[in-house]
Amino acid sequence: MARCERGYLCAVCGAEVEAITDSALYLAFVLGEVLPEQLHLLPESHLRCTPTVAQYIADPRFPAVRCEGPFSRELLDPQWVKDEETRVTRGWQRLQEVAELGIPLLDYPLPEVKARWQAVSEAPDQTA
């Protein structure tokens, strides 16, 4: 996580997001929802300050987060919730790993995300 004098500030609470392991932005990157070239352009937030995402992290190392309102998991399709919990939990677990691995940024995403990006980059240009 790039750092300047004060680091990245949470767009929700205003406090510094001190570690990549607590970053909603980097979780989105690991999940393939954010491209590498967008990381420095998008707002940052703590995972706990983003309950619409954090409610799907099912790992004993992450205290449960409840999302209120129309995006609460209790109000959504149970199969979709199960699939999202699996996906987001895997992403969060990967985020915990990469913080310790000392690997290049482009190696952070889940394997299927990297494979998808690779396939897109190798596809012939259809604009001609």
VENNOR-V598127 format. One record per residue. SS is DSSP state (2 for helix, 1 for strand, 0 for the rest). D_FIRST is the distance of its C-alpha to the first C-alpha in whole Angstrom. Layout:
BEGIN
{{SS/D_FIRST} {SS/D_FIRST}}
END
This chain:
BEGIN
{{0/0} {0/4} {0/6} {0/10} {0/13} {0/12} {0/9} {1/9} {1/12} {1/14} {0/16} {0/19} {0/19} {0/17} {0/16} {1/12} {1/10} {0/9} {0/8} {2/6} {2/10} {2/11} {1/9} {2/12} {2/10} {2/8} {2/12} {2/14} {2/12} {2/13} {0/16} {0/17} {0/17} {0/15} {0/15} {2/12} {2/14} {2/13} {0/10} {0/10} {0/13} {0/13} {0/13} {1/11} {0/13} {1/13} {0/15} {0/18} {0/18} {0/19} {2/22} {2/23} {2/20} {2/20} {0/23} {0/23} {0/21} {0/24} {0/23} {0/24} {0/21} {0/20} {0/23} {0/24} {0/24} {0/27} {0/27} {0/30} {0/32} {0/32} {0/29} {0/30} {2/30} {2/33} {2/34} {0/33} {0/35} {2/34} {2/34} {2/31} {2/29} {2/30} {2/28} {2/25} {2/25} {2/25} {2/22} {2/20} {2/20} {2/20} {2/16} {2/15} {2/17} {2/15} {2/11} {2/13} {2/14} {2/11} {2/9} {2/12} {2/13} {0/11} {0/12} {0/11} {2/9} {2/12} {2/14} {0/11} {0/14} {0/17} {2/20} {2/22} {2/20} {2/19} {2/23} {2/23} {2/21} {2/23} {2/26} {2/26} {2/25} {2/28} {0/30} {0/33} {0/32} {0/35} {0/35} {0/38}}
END
